[in-house]
């Protein structure tokens, strides 16, 4: 077994052993170790949350005084003390629904959204970045000032343009490739720190 395949199997096995719904949980934990974006008492929204690995990590770190809400177009098995709703990032009314459910603006928005892969790389790249742009638009409406966000993106010729647009809204935007990601995977995360605020808030 090649090294990368062995690493993939390791994270999948660890997720099963530790009760996480997906190995993606380790990606978020790694990002959090580097940037300390999740703390006790925070309000967190996870867009595209299925199957729920990031929700589990978020709830673990925010504790009993925080609140975690997951959104996905697909059904997600319930999690204790986590609210999960059906929703689509293409829905222009989703941000208001989230704010009503949370009762306030949130500290952190997470998005691990990806489209169904067609195998046509440029098309997949465009589709994924479009979904991430929609997730970012929702984040702008629900984040507190100085809040943070993490967005998945596919590497490609439009990625730097997305980063530059996010830099307009956040004080710091960094690329991050977790070790738990497959080396051959094109996925990369944009860690966005210090939301500058919105005129709508």
C-alpha positions, 0 to 999 in steps of 0.5 A: 500500500502506498504511503498516501493510501495508508494515510487515508486508511489511517484517518478513516480508521481513527474516525471510526475508533473515535466516533467521528462520522468522517475523516474530515473531522481531523481536517477541522481539528488540524485547522483549529490547532493552527488558527484557534478558530473554535473556542468555548461559548462560540456560535457556529454554523456549518454549511454543507454539514453532511455527514456531520464530522465537523459538527461533532468537532464544533460541539466538542470545542464550544461546550455547553454555552455555545451553539452549533447549527448544521445546514445541508440539502441532504438528510443528516443523522441527528446529533445531541445538542446540535441543530440541523436543518435542510437548506441550500446555499443557493437559497437567498433566504437562508441567511435570515433563517439561520439568524432567526434560529441562532438568535444572533450573529455567529462567531464562525462559519464553516463550509466544506461544500463540494459538488458532485464531481463530473470528472471534467476538471474546469467544470468541477472547479467552476461549480465548486467555487460558485458554491463557495461564493454562495457560502461566503455571501451567507457568511457576510450576512450572519457573522459578527464583526471580527468573526472567522470563516473556513471555506473549502475550495478546489485549486485552479485558475480561479482560486486566487480571484476568490481569495482576493474577494475574500480579502476585501471582507476579512483582515487575513485570508490564508490557504491551508492544506490539512495533512488529513487531505489526500495529497492527490486531492485538489481541495484546499481551505481558505482560512478567513480571519477577522471579518470586517463587518457588513452594512447589513448588520 
